Amino acid sequence: MHGTQVALASEPGDPGRPNEDFASVATPADGTGGALVVLDGVTPPDGDDGCRHGVPWFVARLGTELLGAAARDRGTDLAECLVQAIERTAQAHRHTCDLSHPRTPQATAVVCRWDDRTVDHLVLCDSALLIATPGGDVVPVLDTALDGARAVARGAPRGQRAARLEALRNAPGGFHTAAADPAVAGHAVRGSHPREQVAGMAALTDGVGRWAEVFGLGDWAALHALLAGAGPAAAVAAVRAAELADPDGASHPRGKRHDDATAVLVTLPARGQARHVAPVD
């Protein structure tokens, strides 16, 4: 039996700017489980955001705290792990920064943790988790609240849409990101599957997810097949090629020409008999 296999690729959208994504995987030496965390830092508009550190510092700090919490105590719910990570990160810069600022550093999040019995997951905002079954199915786990907020924002006059969408971030009826308020953990999409129903998983920021969602190069199953076959770096390269073919977003409108792009692929050892995994709402 082969052990757990991990492949990871992460590339900034602009080589002249720091990558605001974070990705890390922890696997114990005994091979009985592991945890992964992928974060996508939210790039603020130019101007003050109340923080002296910046988004790359924030995602590195939050991601490290979150991976540690998830891997340290397998009995702790992943939402509680996110609560702890947000609280510890906030404490690290509460005395130097204005954490009440609406543009304080924040991030989307994917967390997955597995052992020999279960695979647990948490998704917050528009990063994605793809769960592969032994039978070859791929189940996307998505937090679609941002889609609803975008639909609301499109109802505003054209020049006010960005401000309308920003006003819906971490607001009632809007969408949520991990910033300084640990209560956002309660809005995350969470779930669990028996270990024998999971052959592996892929966690992606929306910079890779646009392969399917923006450019329509295939569905989530096809994207997982690309990740599992050619690898995460090839998926990032395919996104970059699609972006360059439509640099101004004429055919495929998007907020940024290029975005930070990160994908982590985890392949678990085969075990047990494959059973059907129901789609996640």
C-alpha positions in Angstrom: 0.0 0.0 0.0 1.3 3.4 -1.0 1.4 6.2 1.6 -0.3 9.6 1.4 1.0 11.6 -1.6 0.9 15.4 -1.7 1.5 17.7 -4.6 1.3 21.5 -4.3 1.7 24.5 -6.6 1.3 28.2 -5.8 2.1 31.2 -8.1 1.5 34.9 -7.6 -0.8 36.7 -10.1 1.8 39.5 -10.4 5.5 38.5 -10.1 6.1 42.0 -8.7 3.8 41.5 -5.8 3.9 39.1 -2.9 1.7 36.0 -3.2 -1.3 36.4 -0.8 -2.2 32.7 -0.9 -1.1 30.2 1.8 -0.9 26.5 1.5 0.5 23.8 3.9 0.0 20.2 4.7 0.8 18.2 7.8 1.1 14.4 7.8 2.3 12.5 10.9 5.1 10.0 10.5 2.9 7.1 11.3 0.8 7.8 8.2 -2.5 7.6 10.0 -3.9 10.9 9.0 -3.1 14.6 8.2 -4.4 18.0 7.7 -4.3 20.7 5.0 -5.0 24.4 5.0 -5.3 26.7 1.9 -6.0 30.4 2.4 -6.6 33.1 -0.2 -5.8 36.6 1.2 -8.2 39.3 0.2 -6.4 42.1 -1.7 -7.7 45.4 -0.3 -8.1 48.5 -2.5 -5.4 51.1 -2.4 -5.4 53.1 0.8 -5.5 52.5 4.5 -6.6 49.1 5.9 -5.8 49.7 9.5 -3.0 47.1 9.6 0.8 47.7 9.6 1.6 44.2 8.6 -0.3 43.5 5.4 -2.1 40.5 3.8 0.9 38.2 3.3 1.8 38.4 7.0 -1.8 37.8 7.9 -2.3 34.7 5.8 1.0 33.2 6.9 0.1 33.8 10.6 -3.5 32.6 10.3 -2.6 29.6 8.1 0.1 28.5 10.5 -2.2 28.8 13.5 -5.0 27.0 11.7 -2.9 24.1 10.5 -1.5 23.7 14.0 -4.9 23.7 15.6 -6.3 21.2 13.1 -3.4 18.8 13.3 -2.7 19.1 17.1 -6.1 17.9 18.4 -8.1 15.7 16.0 -11.0 15.7 18.4 -11.6 19.5 18.0 -14.2 20.5 15.5 -12.7 22.4 12.5 -14.9 25.4 13.2 -13.4 25.6 16.7 -9.9 25.3 15.1 -10.8 28.3 12.9 -12.0 30.2 15.9 -8.8 29.6 17.8 -6.7 30.6 14.8 -8.5 33.8 14.2 -8.3 34.7 17.9 -4.6 34.0 18.1 -3.8 35.9 15.0 -5.9 38.9 16.1 -4.1 38.8 19.5 -0.7 39.0 17.6 -1.5 42.4 16.2 -4.4 43.8 18.2 -2.2 46.3 20.0 -0.6 47.7 16.8 -3.4 47.6 14.3 -7.1 48.7 14.0 -8.8 45.3 13.7 -12.2 47.0 13.5 -11.3 48.5 10.1 -13.6 46.9 7.4 -10.5 46.3 5.2 -8.4 44.7 7.9 -6.5 41.7 6.4 -8.7 38.7 5.8 -8.8 35.5 3.8 -11.0 32.7 2.4 -10.2 29.3 3.9 -10.2 25.6 3.1 -9.4 23.1 5.9 -9.4 19.3 5.6 -8.4 16.8 8.2 -8.3 13.0 8.0 -7.5 9.9 10.0 -8.2 6.2 9.6 -11.9 6.7 10.3 -13.1 10.1 9.0 -12.3 13.0 6.6 -13.6 16.3 7.9 -13.7 19.6 6.0 -14.5 23.3 6.3 -14.8 25.8 3.5 -15.3 29.6 3.9 -15.9 31.9 1.0 -14.9 31.1 -2.6 -11.9 28.8 -2.3 -12.9 25.2 -3.2 -12.4 21.6 -2.0 -12.8 18.7 -4.4 -13.3 15.3 -2.7 -12.5 12.3 -4.9 -14.2 8.9 -4.2 -12.7 5.5 -4.8 -15.3 5.0 -7.5 -14.0 8.0 -9.5 -16.6 10.6 -8.6 -15.6 14.1 -7.6 -17.7 16.0 -5.1 -17.2 19.8 -4.9 -17.5 21.4 -1.5 -18.4 25.1 -2.1 -19.5 28.1 0.0 -21.8 29.9 -2.4 -22.6 32.9 -0.3 -20.4 35.2 -2.3 -22.3 34.2 -5.5 -25.5 35.5 -3.8 -23.8 38.7 -2.7 -22.5 39.3 -6.2 -26.1 38.9 -7.6 -27.3 41.6 -5.1 -24.4 43.9 -6.0 -25.2 43.7 -9.7 -28.5 45.3 -8.8 -26.7 48.5 -7.8 -25.8 51.2 -10.3 -22.6 50.2 -12.2 -20.3 52.7 -10.5 -21.5 51.5 -7.0 -21.3 47.7 -7.4 -17.9 47.3 -5.9 -18.8 49.3 -2.9 -22.1 47.4 -2.5 -20.3 44.1 -2.6 -17.7 45.2 -0.1 -20.5 46.3 2.2 -21.9 42.8 2.2 -18.6 41.2 3.4 -18.9 39.9 6.9 -22.4 41.4 7.1 -25.8 39.9 7.8 -27.2 38.4 4.5 -23.8 38.7 2.8 -20.7 36.5 2.7 -18.0 35.9 5.2 -14.2 35.8 5.3 -11.7 35.0 8.1 -10.6 38.4 9.5 -10.6 39.4 13.2 -14.0 38.1 14.3 -14.0 34.4 15.2 -17.8 34.3 14.8 -17.4 33.9 11.0 -16.5 30.2 11.6 -20.2 29.6 12.2 -20.9 30.6 8.6 -18.5 28.1 7.0 -19.6 25.0 5.1 -18.6 22.0 7.1 -19.0 18.2 6.7 -17.5 14.8 7.3 -17.2 11.5 5.3 -16.1 8.0 6.4 -12.5 7.5 5.4 -13.3 4.6 3.1 -15.4 6.9 0.9 -12.5 9.2 0.1 -9.6 8.5 -2.2 -8.2 12.0 -2.0 -8.9 15.7 -2.1 -7.8 18.9 -3.8 -8.0 22.4 -2.3 -7.8 25.4 -4.5 -8.0 29.1 -4.3 -10.3 30.8 -6.8 -7.2 31.7 -8.9 -7.2 28.0 -9.9 -10.9 27.5 -9.6 -11.4 30.0 -12.4 -10.3 27.2 -14.8 -13.8 25.8 -14.3 -15.9 28.8 -13.0 -14.6 31.6 -15.3 -13.0 30.1 -18.4 -15.3 27.0 -18.6 -12.5 24.7 -19.6 -14.3 21.8 -17.9 -16.3 20.9 -14.8 -14.9 20.2 -11.3 -14.4 16.6 -12.2 -12.3 17.5 -15.2 -10.3 20.0 -13.1 -9.6 17.3 -10.6 -8.5 14.9 -13.4 -6.0 17.6 -14.6 -4.7 18.0 -11.1 -4.4 14.3 -10.5 -2.9 13.6 -13.9 -0.6 16.4 -15.0 -0.3 17.9 -11.5 -1.1 21.3 -9.8 1.6 23.2 -11.7 0.0 22.2 -15.0 -3.4 23.4 -13.8 -1.9 26.8 -12.8 -0.2 26.9 -16.2 -3.5 26.2 -18.0 -5.2 29.0 -16.1 -2.3 31.4 -17.1 -2.7 30.4 -20.7 -6.4 31.1 -20.6 -5.8 34.5 -19.0 -3.3 35.5 -21.6 -5.7 34.5 -24.4 -8.3 36.9 -23.0 -6.2 39.6 -21.3 -8.9 42.3 -21.0 -11.6 39.9 -19.9 -13.7 40.6 -23.0 -14.8 37.0 -23.3 -14.4 35.9 -19.7 -15.0 38.9 -17.3 -13.2 38.8 -14.0 -12.0 41.1 -11.3 -8.3 40.6 -12.0 -6.5 39.8 -15.2 -4.3 37.4 -13.2 -4.9 36.2 -9.7 -2.7 34.3 -7.2 -3.2 30.7 -7.9 -2.8 27.8 -5.5 -3.7 24.1 -5.6 -3.0 21.3 -3.2 -3.6 17.7 -4.2 -3.7 14.9 -1.6 -4.0 11.2 -2.6 -4.8 8.9 0.2 -3.9 5.2 0.4 -6.6 2.8 -1.0 -8.5 1.0 1.7 -11.9 -0.6 2.2 -14.7 -0.8 -0.4 -15.8 2.3 -2.3 -19.3 3.6 -1.5 -21.2 6.5 -2.9 -20.6 9.9 -1.4 -23.6 12.2 -1.5 -23.1 15.7 -2.9 -22.6 18.5 -0.4 -25.1 21.3 -0.3 
